[in-house]
Amino acid sequence: MSAFSQLIASYERVFWGWFLLICGAVSFCGLLFAAVGSKLLPPSGNSLISAILNDRYYCLLVPLTPPILLIAVYFHWLCMKLFKHA
């Protein structure tokens, strides 16, 4: 590969890295707003804000995620140990 094509490939990796990082940050902020921030807003005439304000799914999803995550991490560790020592 030439130096120019390596430079282009490097810039492409940097672009996709920043792109995925920004998409993750925007998704996190949106979920945080839907779970916590929308409950602090007064009622409004906007239908989208009202739907998020009256939603119960995300405010229940946040506290239920850590126990399921711990179970998934434990089973991943257990499967890794069983595969490693088989």
N, C-alpha and C positions, 0 to 999 in steps of 0.2 A: 504494500500500500504506500502511496505517496504521502508526503507530509501534509499536503493540502487535504486529502481525503481523511486522514487521521484527525486533523483539526476540525473538519466538518462533523465527523462522528463524535468528537468530544463535545462540540457545541450542541449537538442533537441530544446527547445523554444529559447534559446540563439543563436543556430546555425541558425535557420530559421529567426530570427530577423536580424542577421547580413547579411544573404544571401539576404533577400529582400531589406535591406538598400543598400547593394553594387550594386544589380541589378538596383535599382532606380537611384543611383549616376552615374552608367555607362550609363544608358539611357539618363539622363539629360545632361551629358557631350557630348554624341553623337549628341543629338538634338542641343545643343549649337554650336558644331562644324559645323553641317550641315547648321545651320541658319546664323551664324556669321563668324566663323573661316575659312570656306572654301572660302568665298568671298575675303579673304586677301591673299590666296595662288596664286602663279604664275601658268600659265597653265603647265600641266605635261603630260607625256605619259601614266600615269596610267588611265585605263578606269573607275575605280570606283571613283577616285578623280575627274576626269573630269565630270562624271555624277552628282556628288554632287555639283560641282562648277557651272554647268549650270542649276541646278534645281531651279525653282521659287516657289515651293510649300511651303517649310519650311520657307523661308524668308517672305512669306505672312501669314503663319500660326501663327507665333509668335505675330505680332501686332493685329491679329484678335481674338486671344484667350481671352484676358482680358474682352472685352465687353460681350462676350458670357458667360464667367464665372460669371460676375456680374448679368446677367439676370437669370442664373440658380440658383445662390445663393438667389436672390430675390424670385423666384418662390418656392424654397425649404422653405424659411422662411414663405411665405404666406400660403403654404399648411400646414405647421406645426401649424400656428396660427388658421387656419380654423378647423383643426382636433382637436386641443386642446380646442377650444371654441364651438364645435358643440354639 
